[in-house]
């Protein structure tokens, strides 16, 4: 009888330990999943910054010099947004320039290797907002 009682106590102890292990494993898994979900946005933001830094390192024309060139094409303009990107195989500085008298945005692209103006395009405020929304959607994925 003593042996039987010991086995029952030992089995109960093993079951309790297994339950505790299961709870701990579940908690760890939940914490890892929660961490992955919250870091996703930060990782994308970091990836974009890293991509921008890598491209900027390839540029022969500094952002400041390209900005001066872009502002020369839009009198009284103010830079709203700037980024470096590869477009059609060409490394460019892209600037969204706002002017005080209008809601339209002028996009000026400056070659990041030569410093030449690649393009100047006026965009209506509505189309610029759609483009920005499209970029946000692209960043989410």
C-alpha positions in Angstrom: 0.0 0.0 0.0 2.8 2.4 0.7 4.2 1.7 -2.7 0.9 2.5 -4.4 0.5 5.8 -2.5 4.0 6.8 -3.6 3.3 6.0 -7.2 0.0 8.0 -7.1 1.8 11.0 -5.5 4.7 10.7 -8.1 2.2 10.6 -11.0 0.3 13.6 -9.6 3.7 15.5 -9.3 4.6 14.6 -12.9 1.2 15.8 -14.1 1.6 19.1 -12.2 5.1 19.6 -13.6 3.8 18.9 -17.2 1.0 21.4 -16.7 3.5 24.1 -15.5 5.7 23.4 -18.5 2.8 23.7 -20.9 1.7 27.0 -19.3 5.3 28.4 -19.5 5.7 27.3 -23.1 2.4 28.9 -24.0 3.3 32.1 -22.3 6.7 32.2 -24.1 5.0 31.5 -27.5 2.5 34.3 -26.9 5.2 36.7 -26.0 7.3 35.9 -29.1 4.2 36.3 -31.3 3.4 39.6 -29.7 6.9 40.8 -30.2 7.0 39.8 -33.9 3.8 41.7 -34.5 4.9 45.0 -32.9 8.4 44.9 -34.4 7.1 44.5 -37.9 6.4 48.2 -38.5 9.7 49.2 -36.8 11.6 46.7 -39.0 10.1 48.1 -42.2 10.9 51.7 -41.1 14.5 50.5 -40.3 14.8 48.8 -43.6 13.7 51.9 -45.5 16.2 54.0 -43.6 19.0 51.4 -44.3 18.0 51.4 -48.0 18.1 55.2 -48.1 21.5 55.2 -46.4 22.9 52.6 -48.8 21.7 54.6 -51.8 23.0 57.9 -50.4 26.4 56.3 -50.0 26.4 55.5 -53.7 25.6 59.2 -54.6 28.2 61.5 -55.8 26.0 64.6 -55.3 25.1 65.3 -51.7 21.5 65.8 -50.6 22.1 69.4 -49.8 23.5 70.2 -53.3 20.7 68.3 -55.0 18.2 70.2 -52.8 19.7 73.6 -53.9 19.4 72.5 -57.5 15.7 71.4 -57.0 14.8 74.7 -55.3 16.4 76.6 -58.2 13.7 75.0 -60.4 10.8 76.1 -58.1 11.0 79.8 -57.1 9.9 80.4 -53.5 9.6 76.6 -53.0 10.0 74.7 -49.8 11.0 71.0 -49.6 8.1 68.9 -48.3 9.7 65.5 -48.7 13.0 64.2 -50.0 14.3 60.7 -50.7 16.9 59.0 -52.8 15.8 56.2 -55.1 16.6 54.2 -58.2 14.2 55.1 -60.9 14.5 53.5 -64.4 18.0 52.3 -63.4 19.2 55.8 -62.5 20.0 56.9 -59.0 18.1 60.1 -58.2 17.3 62.5 -55.4 13.5 63.1 -55.5 12.1 66.2 -53.9 8.5 67.2 -53.4 8.5 71.0 -53.4 5.5 73.1 -52.2 5.0 76.7 -53.3 3.1 79.3 -51.1 0.5 80.4 -53.7 -0.8 76.9 -54.6 -1.7 73.5 -53.1 0.0 71.7 -56.0 3.4 70.0 -55.4 6.2 70.1 -57.8 8.3 67.0 -58.0 11.9 67.6 -59.0 14.3 64.7 -59.7 18.0 65.4 -59.6 20.5 62.8 -60.9 22.5 61.7 -57.8 25.6 61.1 -59.9 25.8 64.1 -62.2 23.7 66.7 -60.4 21.6 67.3 -63.5 17.8 67.8 -63.3 16.2 64.7 -64.6 12.6 65.9 -64.5 10.2 68.5 -63.1 6.5 67.6 -62.8 3.6 69.5 -61.2 1.3 67.3 -59.3 -2.2 68.3 -58.1 -2.6 68.1 -54.3 -5.2 65.3 -54.8 -2.9 63.1 -56.9 0.0 63.7 -54.4 -2.3 62.6 -51.6 -3.2 59.4 -53.5 0.5 58.7 -54.2 1.3 59.2 -50.5 -1.5 56.8 -49.6 -0.2 54.3 -52.1 3.3 54.5 -50.5 1.8 53.9 -47.0 0.0 50.8 -48.3 3.2 49.6 -50.0 5.1 50.1 -46.7 2.5 48.1 -44.7 3.1 45.1 -46.9 
